[in-house]
Amino acid sequence: MSWIINVSRREFCKAGALLGGGLVLGFYLPEGLSAAQQAAKVDGPFIPNAFIRIGRDDTVTIIVNHSEMGQGVYTSLPMLVAEELEADWQKIRIEPAPVDPAYNHTQWGMQGTGGSTSIRSSWEQLSKAGAVARIMLEKAAAAAWNEDVKNCRAENGFVVHPDGKRRLSFGELAEKAAQMEAPQEVVLKQPKDDKVLGTSKKRLDTPDKTNGKALYGIDIMVPGMLTAVVARPPVFGGTVKGFDDTWARKIPGVKAVVQIDRGVAVVADYFTAALRGRSALKIFWDDGALAGLDSNVQLQQYRQMAEKPGAVAAQRGDFGAAMGRAAQKIEAAYHFPYLAHAPMEPLNCVADVRPDSCEIWVGTQMQTLDRNKAAEITGLPPEKVTLHTTYLGCGFGRRAVPDSHFVSEAVQISKAMQAPIKVIWTREDDIHGGYYRPSAYTSLVAGLGADGMPVALRQRIVCQSIVKGTPFEGGLMKNGIDATSVEGAADSPYEIADFLVEYHMAPAGVPVLWWRSVGHSSTAFAKECFIDELAHAAKQDPYTYRRKLLANHPRQLAVLDLAARQGGWGKPTVAGAFQGIAVHESFGSHVAQVAEVSVNKKNAIRVHKVVCVVDCGRLVNPDTIEAQMESAIVFGLSAALHDQITFTRGRVEQSNFDNYEILRLKEMPQVKVYIIKNDEPPGGIGEPGVPPIAPAVANAFFAATGIRLRALPMTPAAIKEAVTMI
């Protein structure tokens, strides 16, 4: 159950500020056709722009240019269109967009989904698309009635005559509307006039997901299709020296064994035959430079790097001078392991490469990059490569891969076999396969004044870069600093006059990628746990201590105050439980959480209750917001309490959900979500619920035991070690 809290409205932001980039919107139609030409081509539907198709049967089809991976964009994005179009919500239908410049991300210049940007990047674009179509329909009705268009209004799938009695449905107007000139400028609604936005809508994709019609990548079947599994190096960066496939080829159903860039593929009539064939392979590997990678040794290297000054990511005042005046010095260091994304649907891709075409079916977050990589491999022009975006059985960033490796494998094998190929990853392949959340190490030192408040703070972050060497490097790396490594730290809202954040880029090798909430997943833990340490060192309440440091940040204060109030700060509702609090801004949204935690005699943490408050600006679908907060808490707790990827002799030690655990049903806390409603620009919602949960739990653990846990995950073994070190 969620609660929406109304606060005073502010003036609605201008269009440019809304997207943070001064976007000047243009509408494009695939193949460069005019609206009238496109309508004539498909013999009937009204297609005012690339995102809307209105049929004579009154159905309104919204072409969605972001991937649906459980976050709800197949409902929330159509809501943006429906609001301005004045459509009948019951007549809305959805289709995934093809790969075309018309559907590029408005901020990335390519088609893709990530960074909790779907709503933020598409708000104005889709709202204007709906407004343009509405005006053209109103013009068509006005022409039919010989009335002034200013007196005709669209309403719930109809255009109503000035007399209020006559009306024409969108379907009846489709043909004539296609002949109307599209307006060059449109004025969008004020928030007070919203009818669709801010209301809870049932998800449009739920029926097909429950009746079995929804197609995920792993469901795709193509005539003549073969299935492949790939044997990849056991050490990242390793290569194939040679292999013996004698026994593999004798497995019934195995058709071929093919060496590709990333390893050796076994191709078979069906999955189990391919899997058995792979097990029968004898491969001679060159393990390469990471053959000696050991997590314990890496941690020591990171600690040593953190002892030296790094590149300056953020600076205010003079940290060194301020520390000289401090009455008390506090130091702490935090360590974060590699993390796998572990989406419910393992990676997969179907590719059908022919001499003059390539067709791909895949659940991806990076359509343009994947299409272009396939074109590169096949030697075909990009327009000869057709990519179909299926539903994604979770993504969490794992399917937003700059090098398109899991698509490349299928394309290479299909090209070699001259047949449609489905490549399937097993769960073990997924856990072993890399592209993890980077391991990180953070050291902090602060000086407190006589009043206990911080006068100086320095943070040093050691972390491998995600964006270096990718197409995103130019936009996300400056002066050797990866923005994804320092986000949430370099832009900390806490008012500390003398403030310094430094960054060390850790050695590369292990493939890393954005993991749900990216750098915020570690920087929020360090920031919120350290602030808690400072509050206790000053003998002050952690909640009121934060309030003092956030005096000039009203939105952060609002979520913090509401979380404390609704969470009953200082008065746990569960007997024997203790409370912890954390607040963090990420992806344009503000989230505060209060966790009630107990610890049993076996050093196991039990999270009983979480109160979560979110301010994500102007709302689309409150149900989606609530669901994303709940799912983020599950995701964050799994990592906080259980998960890590560790290495010995270059090899990953974890393999499946028995030793890379996901939160179990019996561990799920009671969660209450409160939503602050206002007219601020929309923020992201898919990721911001993750960062605060781990520090809220760690701070509650300290309240319960007096012991600081400065490394994740917070397992019984880690707690036992922390106790022995006291």
VEXKOL-491027 format. One line per 4 residues: number of its first residue (from 1); for each residue z, y negated, x negated of C-alpha. Coordinates in steps of 0.05 Angstrom, whole numbers. Example, Ala and Ser with C-alpha at 12.3 -4.5 7.8 and 13.67 -1.06 7.14 Angstrom:
BEGIN
1) 156 90 -246  143 21 -273
END
This chain:
BEGIN
1) 0 0 0  -18 -69 -27  8 -137 -8  -35 -200 -13
5) 4 -263 -29  -29 -329 -11  -17 -389 -56  -43 -459 -49
9) -119 -464 -53  -152 -501 -109  -220 -534 -108  -272 -480 -113
13) -302 -478 -183  -372 -501 -197  -425 -448 -207  -430 -456 -282
17) -355 -451 -294  -352 -390 -249  -388 -348 -300  -363 -384 -361
21) -433 -394 -387  -468 -447 -346  -515 -395 -316  -579 -422 -285
25) -599 -368 -238  -671 -344 -229  -693 -288 -183  -745 -239 -208
29) -783 -184 -173  -805 -121 -210  -879 -124 -229  -880 -199 -217
33) -900 -196 -144  -883 -251 -94  -837 -234 -36  -896 -232 12
37) -938 -188 -34  -880 -141 -44  -867 -137 30  -941 -121 44
41) -941 -69 -11  -886 -28 22  -916 -41 92  -859 -72 130
45) -792 -86 96  -771 -157 80  -758 -162 5  -737 -234 -11
49) -715 -218 -82  -701 -159 -128  -634 -143 -96  -647 -139 -21
53) -693 -99 24  -688 -107 100  -723 -55 142  -751 -59 211
57) -695 -13 234  -645 -69 215  -619 -32 154  -603 -76 95
61) -610 -41 28  -575 -72 -32  -603 -54 -100  -541 -49 -145
65) -552 -64 -219  -485 -39 -244  -463 34 -252  -416 65 -202
69) -363 105 -240  -307 103 -190  -291 29 -196  -323 12 -129
73) -383 -32 -147  -427 3 -97  -383 -30 -44  -358 -95 -76
77) -426 -119 -100  -459 -108 -32  -401 -148 -2  -423 -209 -43
81) -493 -203 -13  -468 -188 58  -423 -249 58  -479 -299 47
85) -532 -259 84  -488 -255 147  -507 -181 151  -479 -128 196
89) -435 -88 148  -450 -23 187  -524 -31 169  -514 -38 94
93) -543 15 49  -542 21 -27  -591 42 -82  -582 42 -158
97) -628 -6 -193  -685 18 -238  -687 -7 -309  -721 -74 -304
101) -707 -145 -331  -694 -166 -259  -630 -126 -262  -604 -148 -330
105) -531 -166 -337  -529 -242 -330  -488 -251 -393  -514 -194 -437
109) -589 -201 -429  -595 -126 -417  -577 -77 -362  -507 -49 -369
113) -437 -43 -342  -372 -55 -378  -319 -105 -397  -295 -110 -325
117) -353 -159 -315  -391 -131 -255  -361 -179 -204  -354 -237 -253
121) -425 -233 -277  -458 -219 -210  -418 -264 -162  -465 -323 -162
125) -528 -281 -173  -517 -236 -113  -487 -290 -69  -549 -332 -79
129) -593 -271 -66  -559 -263 1  -563 -338 17  -638 -340 0
133) -652 -282 47  -610 -312 103  -647 -378 100  -715 -343 102
137) -693 -303 163  -669 -366 196  -736 -399 181  -773 -340 212
141) -731 -344 275  -740 -419 280  -815 -411 275  -815 -357 329
145) -776 -402 376  -808 -468 353  -739 -494 338  -709 -535 282
149) -683 -486 230  -619 -527 223  -600 -505 293  -611 -431 281
153) -556 -391 249  -551 -320 222  -492 -279 248  -475 -205 239
157) -546 -181 229  -580 -228 279  -606 -299 280  -579 -335 341
161) -619 -386 382  -589 -456 391  -575 -439 464  -528 -383 441
165) -561 -333 488  -623 -310 452  -622 -273 386  -669 -236 340
169) -646 -180 294  -660 -180 220  -707 -121 230  -746 -158 283
173) -753 -217 236  -769 -177 173  -845 -183 175  -846 -257 192
177) -790 -273 143  -832 -243 87  -883 -299 97  -831 -355 91
181) -824 -395 28  -759 -379 -9  -713 -439 -19  -706 -465 -90
185) -633 -486 -81  -579 -457 -37  -508 -479 -22  -457 -423 -22
189) -399 -417 26  -330 -445 12  -276 -392 6  -245 -415 72
193) -308 -393 109  -310 -322 82  -315 -266 133  -329 -206 88
197) -298 -225 21  -224 -215 18  -224 -162 71  -213 -88 59
201) -277 -48 68  -284 27 65  -326 47 6  -399 59 20
205) -404 116 -29  -345 156 -1  -384 195 53  -435 223 4
209) -380 239 -46  -342 278 5  -400 315 38  -433 335 -28
213) -495 292 -24  -476 247 -82  -511 267 -146  -476 261 -212
217) -514 272 -277  -487 343 -283  -515 359 -213  -588 343 -229
221) -636 401 -224  -710 394 -243  -764 448 -234  -772 487 -299
225) -709 457 -328  -673 492 -386  -601 479 -408  -578 463 -478
229) -512 457 -514  -507 427 -584  -467 449 -644  -445 385 -677
233) -412 377 -745  -337 393 -746  -326 331 -789  -354 263 -770
237) -411 245 -816  -424 317 -834  -495 346 -836  -529 414 -829
241) -544 448 -895  -574 509 -861  -563 559 -805  -575 630 -785
245) -595 638 -712  -610 713 -713  -554 733 -666  -560 671 -623
249) -632 687 -606  -612 757 -583  -567 731 -528  -600 744 -460
253) -627 679 -432  -631 641 -498  -701 611 -506  -697 573 -572
257) -654 543 -626  -673 472 -646  -645 428 -701  -638 355 -681
261) -609 294 -714  -538 308 -691  -535 383 -702  -564 447 -676
265) -583 458 -602  -585 524 -567  -633 523 -507  -627 574 -452
269) -643 590 -380  -571 573 -359  -508 542 -387  -466 604 -403
273) -524 634 -442  -531 571 -483  -456 570 -495  -455 642 -518
277) -516 629 -562  -480 571 -595  -420 614 -609  -466 664 -643
281) -496 613 -690  -478 614 -763  -482 543 -789  -471 518 -860
285) -443 448 -858  -437 394 -910  -373 360 -886  -388 295 -921
289) -342 237 -940  -290 248 -886  -274 320 -903  -205 299 -927
293) -187 253 -869  -114 261 -851  -79 219 -798  -14 213 -838
297) -51 189 -900  -91 140 -858  -27 111 -829  0 98 -899
301) -66 64 -918  -61 19 -857  11 1 -874  -10 -19 -944
305) -66 -62 -917  -18 -97 -870  25 -118 -929  -29 -166 -952
309) -58 -229 -918  -120 -216 -876  -176 -258 -847  -148 -312 -802
313) -164 -298 -729  -120 -352 -699  -75 -406 -727  -30 -462 -702
317) 15 -504 -746  44 -478 -811  75 -409 -804  104 -407 -875
321) 138 -475 -870  166 -459 -801  194 -392 -825  232 -430 -880
325) 269 -468 -825  284 -407 -781  356 -387 -767  338 -313 -758
329) 281 -269 -781  256 -209 -740  204 -158 -764  171 -99 -730
333) 109 -56 -738  71 -15 -686  22 42 -693  -31 66 -645
337) -71 131 -650  -143 145 -636  -154 161 -562  -209 200 -526
341) -236 174 -460  -235 243 -428  -276 225 -366  -272 278 -311
345) -346 292 -316  -363 310 -389  -424 278 -420  -492 304 -398
349) -564 282 -393  -629 309 -365  -694 290 -400  -766 309 -385
353) -812 288 -441  -887 295 -430  -946 270 -472  -954 207 -431
357) -885 197 -399  -811 208 -404  -763 215 -346  -687 213 -353
361) -630 226 -305  -563 205 -331  -496 173 -314  -497 115 -362
365) -467 47 -372  -523 22 -418  -590 32 -382  -632 -15 -425
369) -608 12 -492  -616 84 -469  -687 72 -442  -707 36 -506
373) -678 92 -550  -718 143 -511  -781 101 -521  -767 99 -596
377) -758 175 -601  -819 192 -559  -864 137 -586  -879 116 -515
381) -879 44 -491  -815 28 -453  -852 21 -387  -871 95 -393
385) -798 115 -395  -764 121 -327  -689 124 -325  -652 144 -262
389) -578 123 -260  -536 175 -225  -464 170 -204  -416 173 -263
393) -356 220 -260  -314 166 -294  -335 125 -354  -276 86 -384
397) -327 59 -435  -349 128 -460  -418 122 -428  -429 52 -456
401) -454 76 -523  -495 28 -566  -530 85 -604  -546 124 -540
405) -530 189 -575  -519 233 -514  -585 210 -485  -621 217 -552
409) -601 290 -557  -633 308 -491  -696 269 -506  -704 301 -575
413) -694 371 -548  -742 360 -490  -794 332 -537  -788 393 -581
417) -789 443 -524  -841 406 -481  -798 423 -420  -743 388 -379
421) -676 396 -413  -605 386 -389  -554 377 -445  -482 391 -424
425) -420 376 -465  -360 421 -457  -290 391 -452  -279 412 -524
429) -343 377 -544  -317 315 -508  -249 315 -542  -279 332 -611
433) -339 286 -602  -311 220 -623  -327 150 -600  -252 141 -592
437) -207 81 -581  -194 60 -653  -130 75 -688  -92 10 -704
441) -31 -15 -741  2 -82 -726  58 -116 -764  95 -176 -736
445) 146 -224 -763  179 -281 -726  230 -334 -740  280 -354 -686
449) 312 -423 -680  385 -437 -666  370 -431 -592  342 -361 -601
453) 271 -382 -585  214 -366 -634  193 -423 -679  142 -382 -718
457) 105 -317 -709  54 -279 -752  16 -218 -731  -28 -175 -777
461) -75 -126 -744  -108 -68 -781  -163 -37 -739  -232 -7 -747
465) -287 -49 -717  -322 -26 -654  -380 -74 -656  -400 -75 -729
469) -469 -46 -736  -484 -49 -661  -527 -96 -620  -463 -130 -599
473) -443 -151 -669  -476 -219 -665  -438 -240 -603  -370 -207 -617
477) -360 -214 -692  -350 -279 -729  -327 -290 -801  -313 -216 -809
481) -267 -213 -748  -283 -165 -691  -262 -201 -627  -246 -135 -594
485) -194 -119 -646  -154 -184 -638  -163 -198 -564  -96 -205 -529
489) -64 -227 -595  -106 -285 -620  -105 -316 -551  -31 -301 -535
493) -6 -350 -482  65 -353 -510  82 -424 -532  100 -416 -605
497) 84 -478 -647  72 -443 -713  29 -383 -700  -16 -340 -743
501) -58 -278 -729  -94 -242 -785  -142 -184 -785  -160 -128 -833
505) -222 -87 -817  -203 -15 -830  -252 32 -864  -305 60 -817
509) -326 133 -809  -295 159 -745  -341 136 -689  -303 87 -644
513) -318 54 -578  -289 10 -524  -235 48 -486  -210 23 -419
517) -181 -46 -436  -208 -42 -508  -165 -82 -558  -116 -103 -504
521) -92 -31 -500  -57 -40 -567  -47 -115 -575  -10 -120 -508
525) 38 -66 -529  54 -100 -595  59 -169 -562  102 -149 -503
529) 148 -102 -542  159 -153 -597  175 -209 -548  225 -161 -516
533) 255 -150 -585  261 -225 -596  295 -234 -529  347 -181 -545
537) 357 -209 -615  371 -276 -581  417 -242 -531  375 -267 -473
541) 345 -234 -412  274 -210 -428  247 -237 -362  276 -307 -368
545) 259 -308 -442  186 -298 -424  190 -352 -371  210 -403 -423
549) 151 -384 -467  102 -388 -409  122 -455 -381  51 -483 -387
553) 16 -421 -359  26 -423 -283  -15 -361 -267  22 -318 -317
557) 88 -346 -290  67 -330 -219  53 -256 -232  115 -250 -276
561) 160 -282 -224  133 -241 -167  138 -176 -207  210 -191 -223
565) 226 -209 -151  190 -151 -118  214 -103 -172  286 -123 -162
569) 294 -143 -234  364 -126 -259  377 -80 -200  341 -12 -209
573) 330 25 -144  334 94 -176  401 120 -198  405 127 -274
577) 341 88 -286  331 26 -328  279 -29 -324  226 -57 -370
581) 178 -114 -358  111 -136 -388  58 -188 -371  -12 -195 -399
585) -79 -229 -387  -144 -192 -399  -215 -197 -374  -198 -261 -335
589) -141 -229 -295  -66 -233 -300  -21 -173 -290  54 -163 -293
593) 90 -97 -285  162 -75 -278  176 -2 -294  238 38 -275
597) 250 93 -327  300 148 -342  306 194 -402  331 266 -396
601) 370 308 -446  305 336 -474  282 266 -493  228 266 -439
605) 213 199 -406  206 198 -331  175 136 -298  201 133 -227
609) 172 68 -201  123 14 -222  116 -53 -187  50 -85 -206
613) 28 -156 -191  -44 -178 -203  -79 -246 -199  -153 -234 -206
617) -175 -299 -174  -220 -299 -113  -217 -231 -80  -274 -185 -59
621) -243 -120 -34  -167 -114 -35  -171 -39 -28  -211 -35 -92
625) -162 -79 -128  -103 -36 -107  -140 28 -126  -159 1 -194
629) -87 -21 -209  -61 48 -189  -114 85 -230  -102 40 -290
633) -28 56 -287  -44 131 -286  -93 122 -344  -45 79 -384
637) 15 126 -373  -26 186 -395  -39 151 -462  32 123 -467
641) 68 188 -455  21 242 -480  -45 226 -514  -68 220 -586
645) -126 244 -629  -103 266 -698  -139 292 -759  -125 346 -811
649) -177 362 -865  -225 317 -828  -221 358 -764  -195 336 -696
653) -132 375 -678  -137 367 -602  -188 405 -560  -174 406 -485
657) -126 383 -431  -73 433 -456  -61 389 -518  -94 324 -495
661) -55 317 -430  -71 275 -369  -12 252 -325  7 308 -277
665) 21 298 -203  95 312 -213  98 255 -264  65 203 -220
669) 112 145 -205  116 107 -140  70 48 -147  71 -17 -107
673) 15 -67 -118  20 -140 -99  -43 -184 -101  -39 -259 -109
677) -95 -292 -72  -125 -358 -94  -191 -392 -104  -194 -386 -180
681) -257 -357 -211  -260 -282 -203  -230 -240 -259  -244 -168 -277
685) -205 -112 -244  -225 -46 -276  -184 -53 -339  -129 -106 -333
689) -78 -58 -303  -76 -15 -366  -46 -61 -420  22 -77 -389
693) 44 -7 -369  59 22 -438  102 -37 -462  138 -40 -394
697) 158 33 -404  177 24 -477  220 -36 -460  254 4 -404
701) 266 60 -454  302 11 -499  344 -13 -441  363 59 -428
705) 377 82 -499  380 22 -546  324 54 -587  258 19 -601
709) 195 62 -597  142 27 -638  88 80 -638  48 114 -583
713) 51 164 -551  124 164 -531  132 240 -532  199 278 -536
717) 182 294 -609  170 220 -625  235 202 -590  273 254 -630
721) 244 226 -694  262 155 -674  334 178 -661  340 211 -729
725) 316 148 -764  372 105 -736
END
